[in-house]
Amino acid sequence: MPRVIFHTATTLNGFLADDEHSLEWLFATPGGEGGDSDFTEFLAGVGVLVQGSSTYDWVVEHEDLVAHPEKWPQYYGDRPTYVFSNRDRRGILGADVRFVRGDVRDSWSEIRDAAGDRDIWIVGGGDLAGQFDDAGLLDEIRVSIAPALLPSGMPLLPRRIGADRLHLESVRQSGQFAQLVYSVRA
Ligand SMILES: NC(=O)c1ccc[n+]([C@@H]2O[C@H](COP(=O)([O-])OP(=O)(O)OC[C@H]3O[C@@H](n4cnc5c(N)ncnc54)[C@H](OP(=O)(O)O)[C@@H]3O)[C@@H](O)[C@H]2O)c1
């Protein structure tokens, strides 16, 4: 059974992006562009990506993927990517992007089967990770906390989940980031 892992960078006060969906705070942090060896190892174990439409739109716009679809594999390889959206959207030429909508349980068997024996990475946003948790499908939360704070923005995981369900598995420093891994109990 693949594990469902929400893996993200976050500000110290729990935001994934600012109100305008900017990740300037992340890129201003040394190492914030990625490439960490832990992340490379994590990605090797991932069979499928899942993301909400704002996260997808950010990558498409930031990398100008409509004009340069060849950049998609630099991010995600050839893994299938499920994008949740209620709107009709364009895919990326040559990328295995699958648009779904509605209750995550309705797409679960398809997502699980596509992952095979590898894990499912919830890329973001926080509410989508929350929807997987609501469905009892979230197994792990991995956060890389940057030395940055924002007054407001896109929330890390807007749910009430306590110590009865979260267990701290590891703590690691990677440059300016604190990397915490929590297992999630149903
Ligand atoms: N710090 C990091 O490492 C990191 C990681 C990931 C994301 N981010 C950023 O964080 C922000 C997250 O944005 P966000 O909070 O708006 O979350 P998001 O999950 O990326 O996008 C939310 C949108 O996805 C669609 N959606 C979500 N669940 C759905 C469902 N069950 N069925 C159909 N559609 C669904 C809806 O839009 P529509 O129906 O209108 O399409 C919803 O408004 C983005 O700016 C992203 O770039 C940062």
The ligand as an SDF file (V2000), in Angstrom:
LIG
                    3D

 48 52  0  0  0  0  0  0  0  0999 V2000
    6.1040   26.2020    0.2650 N   0  0  0  0  0  0  0  0  0  0  0  0
    6.0300   25.2060   -0.5950 C   0  0  0  0  0  0  0  0  0  0  0  0
    6.9590   24.3740   -0.7180 O   0  0  0  0  0  0  0  0  0  0  0  0
    4.7700   25.0350   -1.3710 C   0  0  0  0  0  0  0  0  0  0  0  0
    4.3440   23.7500   -1.7170 C   0  0  0  0  0  0  0  0  0  0  0  0
    3.1640   23.6330   -2.4030 C   0  0  0  0  0  0  0  0  0  0  0  0
    2.4180   24.7500   -2.7200 C   0  0  0  0  0  0  0  0  0  0  0  0
    2.8770   25.9710   -2.3920 N   0  0  0  0  0  0  0  0  0  0  0  0
    2.0910   27.1780   -2.7020 C   0  0  0  0  0  0  0  0  0  0  0  0
    1.0480   27.2190   -1.7590 O   0  0  0  0  0  0  0  0  0  0  0  0
   -0.1000   27.7760   -2.3680 C   0  0  0  0  0  0  0  0  0  0  0  0
   -1.2500   26.8230   -2.1500 C   0  0  0  0  0  0  0  0  0  0  0  0
   -2.3830   27.3770   -2.6740 O   0  0  0  0  0  0  0  0  0  0  0  0
   -3.8350   26.9810   -2.1410 P   0  0  0  0  0  0  0  0  0  0  0  0
   -3.8680   27.0970   -0.6760 O   0  0  0  0  0  0  0  0  0  0  0  0
   -4.7880   27.7720   -2.9650 O   0  0  0  0  0  0  0  0  0  0  0  0
   -3.9830   25.4200   -2.4430 O   0  0  0  0  0  0  0  0  0  0  0  0
   -3.9950   24.4940   -3.7460 P   0  0  0  0  0  0  0  0  0  0  0  0
   -4.3980   23.1390   -3.2410 O   0  0  0  0  0  0  0  0  0  0  0  0
   -2.7400   24.5560   -4.5140 O   0  0  0  0  0  0  0  0  0  0  0  0
   -5.1750   25.0640   -4.6720 O   0  0  0  0  0  0  0  0  0  0  0  0
   -6.4850   25.1480   -4.1730 C   0  0  0  0  0  0  0  0  0  0  0  0
   -7.4540   25.0140   -5.3260 C   0  0  0  0  0  0  0  0  0  0  0  0
   -7.4310   23.6930   -5.8690 O   0  0  0  0  0  0  0  0  0  0  0  0
   -8.7320   23.3280   -6.2850 C   0  0  0  0  0  0  0  0  0  0  0  0
   -9.1800   22.1960   -5.4640 N   0  0  0  0  0  0  0  0  0  0  0  0
   -8.7380   21.8440   -4.2220 C   0  0  0  0  0  0  0  0  0  0  0  0
   -9.3630   20.7320   -3.8070 N   0  0  0  0  0  0  0  0  0  0  0  0
  -10.2310   20.3780   -4.7980 C   0  0  0  0  0  0  0  0  0  0  0  0
  -11.1460   19.3050   -4.9460 C   0  0  0  0  0  0  0  0  0  0  0  0
  -11.3210   18.3710   -4.0070 N   0  0  0  0  0  0  0  0  0  0  0  0
  -11.8510   19.2370   -6.1000 N   0  0  0  0  0  0  0  0  0  0  0  0
  -11.6740   20.1700   -7.0700 C   0  0  0  0  0  0  0  0  0  0  0  0
  -10.8300   21.2030   -6.9810 N   0  0  0  0  0  0  0  0  0  0  0  0
  -10.0960   21.3030   -5.8500 C   0  0  0  0  0  0  0  0  0  0  0  0
   -9.6170   24.5610   -6.0720 C   0  0  0  0  0  0  0  0  0  0  0  0
   -9.4770   25.4330   -7.1910 O   0  0  0  0  0  0  0  0  0  0  0  0
  -10.3270   25.4450   -8.5530 P   0  0  0  0  0  0  0  0  0  0  0  0
  -11.4730   24.4900   -8.3990 O   0  0  0  0  0  0  0  0  0  0  0  0
  -10.7460   26.8330   -8.7250 O   0  0  0  0  0  0  0  0  0  0  0  0
   -9.3700   25.0090   -9.6080 O   0  0  0  0  0  0  0  0  0  0  0  0
   -8.9040   25.2440   -4.9110 C   0  0  0  0  0  0  0  0  0  0  0  0
   -9.2060   26.6070   -4.8010 O   0  0  0  0  0  0  0  0  0  0  0  0
    0.2540   28.0160   -3.8220 C   0  0  0  0  0  0  0  0  0  0  0  0
    0.6190   29.3590   -3.9960 O   0  0  0  0  0  0  0  0  0  0  0  0
    1.4600   27.1280   -4.0720 C   0  0  0  0  0  0  0  0  0  0  0  0
    2.3170   27.6330   -5.0800 O   0  0  0  0  0  0  0  0  0  0  0  0
    4.0280   26.1390   -1.7030 C   0  0  0  0  0  0  0  0  0  0  0  0
  1  2  1  0
  2  3  2  0
  2  4  1  0
  4  5  1  0
  4 48  2  0
  5  6  2  0
  6  7  1  0
  7  8  2  0
  8  9  1  0
  8 48  1  0
  9 10  1  0
  9 46  1  0
 10 11  1  0
 11 12  1  0
 11 44  1  0
 12 13  1  0
 13 14  1  0
 14 15  2  0
 14 16  1  0
 14 17  1  0
 17 18  1  0
 18 19  2  0
 18 20  1  0
 18 21  1  0
 21 22  1  0
 22 23  1  0
 23 24  1  0
 23 42  1  0
 24 25  1  0
 25 26  1  0
 25 36  1  0
 26 27  1  0
 26 35  1  0
 27 28  2  0
 28 29  1  0
 29 30  1  0
 29 35  2  0
 30 31  1  0
 30 32  2  0
 32 33  1  0
 33 34  2  0
 34 35  1  0
 36 37  1  0
 36 42  1  0
 37 38  1  0
 38 39  2  0
 38 40  1  0
 38 41  1  0
 42 43  1  0
 44 45  1  0
 44 46  1  0
 46 47  1  0
M  CHG  2   8   1  16  -1
M  END
$$$$
